[in-house]
Amino acid sequence: MGTFRDEVVEHAGRIWPEGGDAELHVRPGGYHCVEIVAPEAEVSRRAPAARAEWMARNFARSR
């Protein structure tokens, strides 16, 4: 079990039924702030790209 995994899955599960928009990424080996704690890990190197893609999609659509 990852740190905060169950909590964030539950939180997203409350957002979606209400029509809210949430994107949830659960990665094996990943945990909260993994990119800070272990920046050299593969899971850490993928996280910023996923975040940047999400931001680009969501901010472009809000214009």
N, CA, C and O of each residue as an XYZ file, in Angstrom:
252
protein
N       0.849     -1.174      0.000
C       0.000      0.000      0.000
C       0.890      1.231      0.000
O       1.798      1.352      0.823
N       0.622      2.155     -0.939
C       1.392      3.375     -1.040
C       0.899      4.434     -0.065
O      -0.261      4.435      0.345
N       1.796      5.321      0.290
C       1.438      6.413      1.182
C       0.379      7.277      0.517
O       0.575      7.760     -0.598
N      -0.724      7.468      1.191
C      -1.866      8.272      0.744
C      -2.646      7.659     -0.417
O      -3.621      8.259     -0.872
N      -2.254      6.495     -0.905
C      -2.938      5.911     -2.060
C      -4.431      5.745     -1.818
O      -5.251      6.229     -2.599
N      -4.777      5.070     -0.750
C      -6.189      4.812     -0.489
C      -6.975      6.100     -0.292
O      -8.120      6.214     -0.728
N      -6.349      7.066      0.365
C      -7.019      8.340      0.613
C      -7.304      9.104     -0.677
O      -8.391      9.658     -0.842
N      -6.334      9.138     -1.594
C      -6.559      9.899     -2.825
C      -7.506      9.171     -3.769
O      -8.262      9.812     -4.499
N      -7.476      7.843     -3.764
C      -8.436      7.085     -4.570
C      -9.848      7.351     -4.046
O     -10.777      7.551     -4.828
N     -10.003      7.354     -2.739
C     -11.317      7.638     -2.147
C     -11.761      9.061     -2.475
O     -12.924      9.292     -2.807
N     -10.845     10.004     -2.381
C     -11.184     11.402     -2.674
C     -11.637     11.564     -4.124
O     -12.661     12.194     -4.388
N     -10.880     11.001     -5.058
C     -11.275     11.071     -6.468
C     -12.614     10.384     -6.676
O     -13.434     10.839     -7.474
N     -12.834      9.298     -5.965
C     -14.100      8.578     -6.068
C     -15.289      9.395     -5.594
O     -16.423      9.106     -5.978
N     -15.058     10.400     -4.776
C     -16.140     11.303     -4.371
C     -16.327     12.443     -5.371
O     -17.427     12.982     -5.491
N     -15.286     12.808     -6.076
C     -15.355     13.904     -7.051
C     -16.107     13.473     -8.302
O     -16.988     14.193     -8.773
N     -15.772     12.309     -8.844
C     -16.340     11.864    -10.119
C     -17.862     11.745    -10.114
O     -18.493     12.221    -11.058
N     -18.483     11.140     -9.112
C     -19.943     11.002     -9.152
C     -20.677     12.347     -9.110
O     -21.828     12.448     -9.534
N     -20.002     13.370     -8.599
C     -20.604     14.701     -8.533
C     -20.382     15.497     -9.814
O     -20.772     16.661     -9.907
N     -19.750     14.857    -10.805
C     -19.503     15.523    -12.081
C     -18.201     16.295    -12.126
O     -17.927     17.005    -13.093
N     -17.397     16.161    -11.082
C     -16.118     16.866    -11.035
C     -15.082     16.207    -11.929
O     -15.240     15.061    -12.350
N     -14.039     16.938    -12.204
C     -12.975     16.467    -13.071
C     -11.743     16.186    -12.227
O     -11.210     17.091    -11.584
N     -11.296     14.962    -12.224
C     -10.080     14.580    -11.509
C      -9.343     13.543    -12.336
O      -9.951     12.647    -12.921
N      -8.050     13.673    -12.375
C      -7.227     12.681    -13.052
C      -6.325     12.069    -11.998
O      -5.616     12.780    -11.286
N      -6.355     10.780    -11.904
C      -5.631     10.079    -10.851
C      -4.623      9.129    -11.472
O      -4.969      8.307    -12.320
N      -3.388      9.247    -11.047
C      -2.325      8.349    -11.507
C      -1.816      7.577    -10.304
O      -1.302      8.168     -9.354
N      -1.954      6.271    -10.341
C      -1.408      5.414     -9.296
C      -0.339      4.564     -9.966
O      -0.638      3.734    -10.824
N       0.902      4.778     -9.568
C       2.019      4.090    -10.211
C       2.714      3.160     -9.227
O       2.981      3.550     -8.090
N       3.007      1.946     -9.645
C       3.771      1.050     -8.775
C       5.110      1.697     -8.407
O       5.847      2.171     -9.272
N       5.401      1.705     -7.133
C       6.657      2.289     -6.662
C       6.561      3.774     -6.391
O       7.488      4.363     -5.835
N       5.453      4.389     -6.775
C       5.293      5.821     -6.557
C       4.599      6.103     -5.241
O       3.774      5.312     -4.783
N       4.927      7.205     -4.648
C       4.290      7.648     -3.416
C       4.344      9.164     -3.384
O       5.005      9.783     -4.218
N       3.660      9.758     -2.439
C       3.585     11.209     -2.340
C       4.991     11.800     -2.278
O       5.792     11.408     -1.429
N       5.288     12.724     -3.155
C       6.584     13.427     -3.234
C       7.753     12.533     -3.643
O       8.904     12.849     -3.344
N       7.474     11.429     -4.319
C       8.558     10.531     -4.730
C       9.574     11.255     -5.607
O      10.764     10.945     -5.553
N       9.124     12.213     -6.410
C      10.079     12.908     -7.282
C      11.052     13.792     -6.507
O      12.108     14.155     -7.024
N      10.700     14.140     -5.272
C      11.607     14.913     -4.421
C      12.530     13.977     -3.640
O      13.732     14.219     -3.525
N      11.945     12.905     -3.109
C      12.699     11.971     -2.277
C      13.669     11.124     -3.109
O      14.800     10.875     -2.691
N      13.224     10.692     -4.273
C      14.050      9.825     -5.124
C      13.996     10.320     -6.569
O      13.404      9.660     -7.423
N      14.606     11.474     -6.852
C      14.489     12.064     -8.193
C      15.073     11.215     -9.316
O      14.714     11.403    -10.478
N      15.967     10.286     -8.989
C      16.589      9.467    -10.021
C      15.735      8.261    -10.411
O      16.018      7.610    -11.417
N      14.707      7.958     -9.640
C      13.861      6.797     -9.930
C      13.053      7.018    -11.208
O      12.658      8.144    -11.510
N      12.814      5.958    -11.944
C      12.041      6.043    -13.191
C      10.662      6.649    -12.955
O      10.211      7.494    -13.728
N       9.998      6.223    -11.896
C       8.662      6.757    -11.592
C       8.735      8.267    -11.335
O       7.792      8.993    -11.650
N       9.826      8.731    -10.778
C      10.014     10.161    -10.520
C      10.229     10.940    -11.805
O       9.761     12.071    -11.937
N      10.923     10.350    -12.735
C      11.193     11.047    -13.995
C       9.942     11.154    -14.859
O       9.829     12.083    -15.659
N       8.995     10.220    -14.714
C       7.757     10.268    -15.499
C       6.736     11.242    -14.919
O       5.927     11.791    -15.667
N       6.754     11.468    -13.625
C       5.733     12.288    -12.968
C       5.656     13.721    -13.493
O       4.549     14.190    -13.760
N       6.760     14.438    -13.655
C       6.651     15.819    -14.147
C       6.046     15.914    -15.545
O       5.310     16.857    -15.835
N       6.345     14.960    -16.406
C       5.778     14.979    -17.760
C       4.268     14.787    -17.704
O       3.528     15.479    -18.403
N       3.811     13.861    -16.886
C       2.366     13.632    -16.752
C       1.681     14.880    -16.200
O       0.603     15.253    -16.662
N       2.297     15.518    -15.223
C       1.734     16.738    -14.641
C       1.689     17.863    -15.682
O       0.689     18.574    -15.776
N       2.745     18.027    -16.450
C       2.787     19.075    -17.477
C       1.734     18.829    -18.560
O       1.090     19.770    -19.024
N       1.560     17.570    -18.960
C       0.530     17.251    -19.958
C      -0.858     17.560    -19.427
O      -1.699     18.092    -20.152
N      -1.103     17.226    -18.157
C      -2.408     17.522    -17.538
C      -2.652     19.027    -17.520
O      -3.734     19.490    -17.878
N      -1.648     19.782    -17.104
C      -1.793     21.239    -17.034
C      -2.051     21.825    -18.415
O      -2.911     22.693    -18.569
N      -1.320     21.363    -19.412
C      -1.507     21.880    -20.767
C      -2.925     21.601    -21.267
O      -3.564     22.479    -21.846
N      -3.412     20.387    -21.046
C      -4.778     20.040    -21.480
C      -5.821     20.875    -20.761
O      -6.738     21.405    -21.389
N      -5.690     20.993    -19.464
C      -6.721     21.656    -18.679
C      -6.686     23.171    -18.790
O      -7.742     23.804    -18.812
N      -5.515     23.767    -18.860
C      -5.460     25.212    -18.988
C      -5.827     25.655    -20.402
O      -6.395     26.733    -20.580
N      -5.512     24.840    -21.408
C      -5.887     25.176    -22.783
C      -7.407     25.159    -22.923
O      -7.972     26.005    -23.615
N      -8.064     24.215    -22.282
C      -9.517     24.108    -22.412
C     -10.230     25.188    -21.599
O     -11.399     25.466    -21.869
N      -9.576     25.803    -20.618
C     -10.232     26.823    -19.804
C     -10.146     28.211    -20.426
O     -10.712     29.162    -19.887
N      -9.461     28.341    -21.531
C      -9.329     29.657    -22.185
C     -10.581     30.040    -22.909
O     -10.643     31.111    -23.511
